[in-house]
Amino acid sequence: MGRIWFRQLDEVGSKSLPLVALAGSAIGAVLAMQTRSSLARFGAKSLLPSAIVYTVVREMGPIITSLVVSGRVGAGIGAELASMKVSEQIDAVEVSGVSPYRFLAAPRILACILMMPLLTLAADALGGHMSRVARLGLFIVATFVGELRATAVFARGGSEAIGPAAG
């Protein structure tokens, strides 16, 4: 039972960590890019890191983590148990006198219960880290995108406004 439980911890935790980390940092970067211009309009750019950390930790981190983990792990568990049912392995467990719920379902549920808060912390940490990136160097990305737009307009030979419409 212990070996199965540790295998499920590895399946849920360490194999989901790269996806959760990527999703958390992407959400943090997008929030930083979207929020920066609004806060700059009101002269409150210094509030950007705290706004992103607050949003990611309280709202987006748990939601993104649960969606990523439920999609990845839920599909894996469903496929694994379905293939065990088709190949009659679950019937063999029942015949041997072991409860399939205790042997198959409990380790998976316990692994999800234990690993979800830890994965949420990882998503929160990486999403919050993007607030520092936003404060220090995200303007480089925005400048690069602005340069691309300016180059595209120049290449078309147009003289229309590059930024938002004045109005």
Phi, psi and omega in degrees: 000320181295321181293321179294320181296316179293325177295321178290324175300318178293318181296316182282316188277289189289332179278343176267344185301316179299320179293318180294319180295317179295315180294318180295317180289325178294318178296319178298319180293317180295317177299319180296316181293321182285324185278332185302313183292322179294316179290327179294326178299327181260005179073030184239036180298335181291344178275355184303309181299317181291326178294318181291315179299316180299314182294316183291314185291317185275327189243297193283325181302307178296324181292311181297318179298314182294322178293316181294314183291318180294323177293313183285307185285320180299317178295321179294316179294317179299316179293319181295313180291326178294319178292328176292324178291317180296319181274011175062026176288327179292322176297322179294323177295318178296318181295326181285357175092008179259139178288123179294332177293317181287325185273325185254316186277317186301314179298325180290317179294316179296322178296319178294319180297320181285320188274336182300313177297324180291320177292326176295320176299320179295316179295320178296318182295316181286325176292320177291329177298329180294340176293324176291320178297320180296321182287324185270320190213012181289339178298337178294317179295316180297320178295319179297315179296320177297320178295321178297317179296318180295320179294319180295319179293317180296320181294328178283347181083014182272160178238017182290162182296141182271322183277194178295152183297132178277132183197000000 
